[in-house]
Amino acid sequence: MTVGETFTWLRRASPIGRIQRQTWERIAIACLFGAAILFPIAHRNDGDIDAAANALTFAALALGLNIVVGLAGLLDLGYAAFFAIGAYTYGAAASWQIAPDWSSFWEPFQWLGLVARFHETSGDVVHFQVSFWLMMPVSAAVAAFFGVLFGFPTLRLRGDYLAIVTLGFGEIVPIVARNTPSVTNGAMGLNGVAAPQLFGWSFGVDATPYYYVGLALVAFLIFTSQRLKFSRIGRAWMAIREDELAAGAMGVNRTKMKLLAFATGAAFAGATGTLFVAKLQTATPEMFGFPVSVMILVMIVFGGIGSVWGVVLGALILQLLQSWFLEDLSGWLHSLGRLINVEWLQHIELASSIELIFGLILVFMMLYRREGLIPATRRVAPLTTEEQTAAPTRGGFEGLKGLGALDERRDDPLLDIAGMTVRFGGLVALREVSLAVPAHSVLAVIGPNGSGKSTLFNAVTGLVTAEAGQVRFAGADIAGAPPHVVLDRGIARTFQNIRLFPNLTVLENVLIGMHARLATGVVEALLRLPRTQREEHRARERAMEILAVFGNRLVPRADHVVSSLSYANRRRVEIARALASQPKLLLLDEPTAGMNPAETLELADQIKSLNRLGLSIVLIEHKLDVVVNLANQVVVLDHGEKIAEGSPAEVRRNDEVIRAYLGRSAAIA
Amino acid sequence: MIFDPVLLQQVINGLSLGAMYALLALGFTLVYGILELINFAHFNVFMVSSFIGMWALELLGLSGQSTVLGGFALVGALGFAFIVTMLAAGLLGVAIERIALRPLRNVRGTAAMITTIGVSFILFNVILLTAGAGSMNFPNPMPVVRWDVGGATLQLREVSIWAVSLVLMVALHLFVNRTRLGKAMRATAQDAEAARMMGIDVDRIVITAFFLGSALAGAAALIFGLYYNFTSFIIGYTAGLRAFTAAVLGGIGSITGAMVGGVLIGLVESLGGHFFATRWADVIIFSILVLVLVFMPSGLFGRAAAVRA
């Protein structure tokens, strides 16, 4: 075997290969941190350690911005504002900036060691001296609060508008800091912020302790980022990034998850701000402006948006480039200038052109390597020729027992729509449409293009708001419920023009379908207790069982990015993703569109099997043979009105239907 | 009706600022209308143009405010400066589109916008490193002519700023609405794909939008220099954000909106400084930006407006 083949074998030989790779990864990480710990001991230059400590600060910021921009896809151009909020929170709680008159109110705080009584000639004043170690989480919480506060108005905004609003907030924060000197000392900067203390020993101005705190913070944030990224939470964020609308329809509560992303990112910046201000022992508004936000953005673009190790590397390289390499390079150029007697070479100062270099890096990365140094998505080995050319096998349905099961036997329809009207401006897309889906049946909705079929699905699943009408599902009123609630109740859907999460794998797409059925929250994702591991393990097993419905079409491609799949396979993934939510009712919008006759038959067969397992299905379909083959009942829409319903045979004979499809003369003949 | 002279003076100042912001806002709106791209490079195209305008005037042997011209010499000098600045700015805009943005035309998401931030940083630092960090004295050959209007002072330079802005805006309006290229531009703004299928060269339309937008930024930059008598590498950011707010307030993509929004923001700046402390003016403007985007994203004239380029 060649090296390449061995590597491929290692990757593919599951599960042994995966375990081996994880072991190697762990050893590499341990070596990396070992080297980082030894660095100040081996290299005793305080200036270099100081630069490294600053670089770690920016790595922490890059990790936070990566949560917001890289995972959740919310472009935040005012991220430095949260850095500022964290810095000023600690600055105000541990400096001489705020000194109210002493009163008995402060005594309990004095007893707790949070404040000290200080004698001045004009009377006693309060000196805030809250511990750095207490303020780090507090600042993170304060910044997270502002993250939610600033995030809330932006929830409904599109990508570029969101960027502008965050930029606006990012500008307002430093201006407020400059204009409220009573708290921040304005443009002069905070006075005498206390250095952290550990068991009575003050950090002082020596860079080494700050370096270690920075290293610990970065390690913790890497750990947090990784745990979150590879959990239900991270998958939900990435789903929002990839296709917000589809994420909602697959059960992700977008409001909650976006605010969570803003809060998490802001908390990272808040904690980092505490360290930064403690290290500098001052803070001025200029330290938190737009250029700083852009600098952090450049770091994550350079390292690889969405890639945890990438953004750390990007931040470290760019910071150290600035403080180590450019200084040295300028020195070398000066010597060269003296040697060859060129005047301007002796005066060149590359460090001052760092922002120019940042701009160039940003443009070049965007033009030539948008995935960054360490891309977030890993390459997977392509299928072998045998796997690619293997004859399609029949699907297995063993894993799907209990699909579509209802809590009790019901005689009333599972889905009952009455008098639904949807209007887009002047256009009436649906007019007073009523229909009922009996439990465990297949209902086909047919009609010419533009007759309102997809609008019906959108109105049921909460993607468009119906002007009038009632929707009852399994006895409960779901009219006007948001998409993620509709999915949670048990209605899953596919889209006419496939809306998968294009840069995620087949498996990840299906796992996002399970979002509403899994319970892992932020705390569980971080702790990863056995219970959470079991849940994740079961979810993956179940996802593979669902993929097995389509025989050998999707299973070998489970780790492939869906944008690399064929059109028909993408339709299958979309159905698998919908099945993953354990629906009671499945809405399929033209599932066989773009499939050849053999593939159509295969899929129709699979849909029939799903129905036999007990799943109720509503199907929009143009291919009448599929409709006749599958449906118990057919509803015909034309110009937004229901013009006929009945068994497939009845509908076929209906004059109205023939007229709608073929025109007036055909009906007369 | 008698105005408070101080207030009237602020209105006059606000209109002059507003004329400048309107010209700058038009550049944002032209590009956004066609590409749905927020062009951050526009901030510093404006800043670079002010230096080009300064160099053009210095080329004529003018420096500082001491050399005063009159009559034809004045009109000729200013005409030369405007033509040179607008052409150079327009070409800079075209170069940015061609080199940095065209390869990203079909990339989904915010990649192109992030690239314009990078371009903006490059322009900013090129000027900072070549021209230095100090603020530069901008040559102004205009004689000081003052009129007293209801207790407030109206100067020749203000009247000429209004006149130039009005001429440029009317010209743009006529171009967009009366010419073949303007019609193609409106079609592209509605639906680029359909326009391409109808035989419109979309690349040429995009280039035109960048050229016109940047040329107007060039005019705005010269107006800035003549109004404030200085320029510096930092002027792009503040003026650019205010003009962008103007474009958003008017309804980004709408030409009328950019003009009206520009004047409104100019008035907000001067009157906001009058009624509140000047140091809060930016907070007021950014708050307008945030509030409009959140509660009225189509602005005053967005979408529904008849003229949309």
Interface residues (C-beta under 8 A of the other chain):
Chain A: G73 L75 L77 P153 T154 R156 L157 G159 D160 Y161 A163 I164 V165 L167 G168 F169 E171 I172 I175 V176 R178 N179 F290 V294 L297 V298 V301 S352 S353 E355 L356 F358 G359 L360 I361 L362 V363 M366 L367 R370
Chain B: E36 L37 I38 A100 P103 L104 V107 G109 T110 A111 A112 M113 I114 T115 I117 G118 V119 S120 F121 I122 F124 N125 V126 L128 L129 Y237 L241 F244 V248 A277 R279 W280 D282 V283 F286 S287 L289 V290 L293 V294 P297
